[in-house]
Amino acid sequence: MAEPVLKKGSKDPAVRDLQEALRALGYDLGAVDGVFGANTENAVKQFQQAREIPVDGVVGRVTWINIDEADQSHPVLKIGSTGLPVRRLQSRMSPVGVDTGGVDGRSAQRPKRRLRSCSKITT
């Protein structure tokens, strides 16, 4: 499962992840509220322009990849962690055959065994 396509009017936990990521990357978008409004759209357009990718204000596959590449943080993830770092881990685990239950930026209790099996792959 890929990251969701987000655009003005979207209301999804992924919007909050997007907003937090844009804020961490230095973009001013007002409140982090999980609603893709005008301020979020403007921040997305600024990000897209800075990364020299098509500027449409829509967060699709190319924009998600660029956000992932731009965010060079390395947080410690634990069961219960949420947000872009979890989404990044989930999207990297899926192609190597680890069933994460989807790319949603939310870690649940059940992936604990999956995370342990993945650590064997990445070490």
PEGI-V583500 format. One line per field, one symbol per residue. ss: DSSP state (H for helix, E for strand, - for the rest). psi: psi as a letter, one per 30 degrees, with the letter a starting at -180 (. if undefined). burial: I if it has 24 or more other ideal C-beta (glycine too) atoms within 12 Angstrom, else O. A space follows every 50 residues. Layout:
ss = ???
psi = ???
burial = ???
//
This chain:
ss = -----E----E-HHHHHHHHHHHH----------E--HHHHHHHHHHHHH --------E-HHHHHHHHHH-----------E-HHHHHHHHHHH------ -----E--HHHHHHHHHHHHHH-
psi = klklkklkfkjlffeeeeeeeeefggkjgbkjggkjaeeeeeeeeeeeee fhlkjfgkjaeeeeeeeeeejglilkklkfllaeeeeeeeffeefggkjf gljfgkklefgeeeeeeefeef.
burial = OOIIOIIOOIOIIIIIIIIIIIIOIOIOIOOIOOIIIOIIIOIIIOIIOO IOIOOOIIIIOOIIOIIIOOIOOOOOIOOOIIIIIIIIIIIOIOOOOIOI OIIIIIIOOOIOOIIOOIOOOOO
//
